[in-house]
Amino acid sequence: MDFSYSKTEQLFLQMIRSFAENEVKPLAAEVDDQERFPIETVQKMGKLGIMGIPIPKQYGGQGGTVQMYIMAVEELSRVCATTGVIVSAHTSLCMAPILENGTEEQKMKYLPKLASGEWIGAFGLTEPNAGTDAAMQQTTAVDAGDKWILNGTKIFITNASYANVFIVMAMTDKSKGTKGISAFIVEKGMKGFSIGKKELKMGIRGSATCELIFENCEVPKENLLGPLGKGFTIAMKTLDGGRIGIASQALGIAQGAMDETVKYTKERKQFGKAIAQFQNTQFQMADLKTKVEAARLLVRSAAWKKDMGLPYSPDAAMAKLFAAETAMEVTTKAVQFHGGYGYTREYPVERMMRDAKITEIYEGTSEVQRMVIAAQLFKK
Amino acid sequence: MNIIVCIKQVPDTTEIKIDPVKGTLIREGVPSIMNPDDKGGLELALRLKDQFGANVTVVSMGPPQADVIMREAFAMGADRAILLSDRKFAGSDTLATSYALAGLCRSLDYDLIIAGRQAIDGDTAQVGPEMAEHLGLPQVSYVADAKLLPNGNLLVHKENEDSVQVLEVEGKCLLTVLASAFEARYMTVSGIVEAYNKEVEVWGADKIDYDETKLGLSGSPTKVFQSFPKAMKAPGEVHEVSEEEAVELIVNKLKEKHII
């Protein structure tokens, strides 16, 4: 058993860490404060190949591994969770379902532009009345001969106002329940498709989270993704993969808050000594460090299984559940260690605490992860 | 155009520890990196490659673990990598090192050799210029800019302490460059994915023409009398402000550091 990073991964870590430190970290506070989508960072990442890490070369990707991709999400999120989720949603929720379910034509049409970062990807499943109960899809797609006509609204869609390609779930046959849901590839600018209001959020404030509105939206026949009626399965499998990305984002946030707290507690003096010298600090930080490392192993193990082509659904759920709760705990305690300063925007830990919360909610709440894990546990 | 870039693996630290008995650097436990000026040199080579097309070969002399900086060079865009590694080179000072590297360069077809100004572990700034002497090449050190002219010559900015000399260099030459002038590009993801699929050629002494007395310890006239780390001082910040603003600035800085 080998837990170490491969030579290629070590080289990748060196690159992504220095990219995050030099290009992403300096923008993090401003991106949060201004609620600004860091488009210039996305363009830089596109040039370096960060927007298409696990996509095979034949589709314009980098031919890297899932492991490398999640390392990127972790290292980016360590300094800016907004940047982390842009890459995660783009890769896991848009490119992955096209790669895994698309026809050769669809892959050739969409993946090269997405993998190069020229296009940004998004995913539309959640609706006002279909959150955790995702099967309650009210968006409809009607066969109109040479095209599909979509009607409905999607909400909380990451990357929405900057995305060019959307994977959208819609009901094609209500009588069949989840087996009546199908997946479509929708492009920005298609007739009847528009972006609705932008959400004002607690955290990851730079990620463009908006509504998608379909009003007799015309989608070409060939843009059905996967077989008719398989949309729900595609969505669930996509989310399994996405959860490894969000788990990495949570891990990165936790690690970033650890880094800041170690630095601060070594500098901050009270009662005549650095607060890092107090046993309370040391014991609490030791516990947090242990949880962060445990989360990292869960995340790497889930990514390894995906790379190996092994089933990984409960692994991804466990990784996300544990990493998200760890991120929330670490960031909350990081603010506490920083005291009054930590509550101000002068230090990044309050932002990290706000950013951490979403990892317990999106791409399946912590409760959904427990459902997934338990379902596997009590199967048969 | 064929460009040779000399790179060196160095310990990534400003707190260099020195073996009190041997007077040499202790490398164990210190992370290693590609020497910053050399990385600047590779960047210059890659910019010339981007503009005019070139074959970029990185060369290094060092132990087998220097392999990792050769991979990094591949991931940045180098085409070929040769590592001179042989027990015969052990104990080389700058003269013996430059002699061996010059021997390597003679075995290659090249139009330009680029080296870093100096390595952060030795700070001698000698290997590049000595190579030029061994090879009988014109050299320009402390290069801050280099452009290829339509006539094939290089227009080079040489940064002196208080001035910049602009030189036009004809024919083959050797440049030593400053990291600060050539901000190195990141490795690309595809470059990283491919880096370990490529071959780093490891050359022993037998691959170059040499005179035994000029290699390794026997070819090294330099005797290190004493090595010691300089006391480190944090770099100061210069602010051009009025007296009143200065007071506020200093108070804020002290607050920032929790001193007051």
Contacts between the chains, C-beta under 8 A, distances in Angstrom:
chain1	res1	chain2	res2	distance
A	7	B	68	7.6
A	7	B	71	7.3
A	7	B	196	5.7
A	8	B	192	6.2
A	8	B	193	6.7
A	8	B	195	6.9
A	8	B	196	5.5
A	10	B	68	7.9
A	11	B	68	7.4
A	11	B	71	5.9
A	11	B	72	6.5
A	11	B	75	6.1
A	11	B	187	6.7
A	11	B	192	5.0
A	11	B	195	6.0
A	11	B	196	8.0
A	12	B	189	7.2
A	12	B	192	4.9
A	14	B	72	7.4
A	14	B	187	7.6
A	15	B	75	7.2
A	15	B	186	5.5
A	15	B	187	4.3
A	15	B	189	7.8
A	15	B	192	6.3
A	18	B	186	6.9
A	19	B	186	5.6
A	47	B	188	8.0
A	48	B	186	5.5
A	48	B	188	5.3
A	48	B	189	6.2
A	49	B	188	5.1
A	49	B	189	3.2
A	49	B	190	5.2
A	50	B	189	6.1
A	52	B	189	7.8
A	53	B	189	5.6
A	57	B	190	7.4
A	62	B	188	7.9
A	62	B	189	4.1
A	62	B	190	4.6
A	62	B	193	5.7
A	63	B	190	6.8
A	63	B	193	5.2
A	64	B	189	5.8
A	64	B	192	7.7
A	64	B	193	5.2
A	68	B	189	7.4
A	68	B	193	7.9
A	267	B	257	7.3
A	267	B	258	6.4
A	268	B	258	5.8
A	269	B	258	6.4
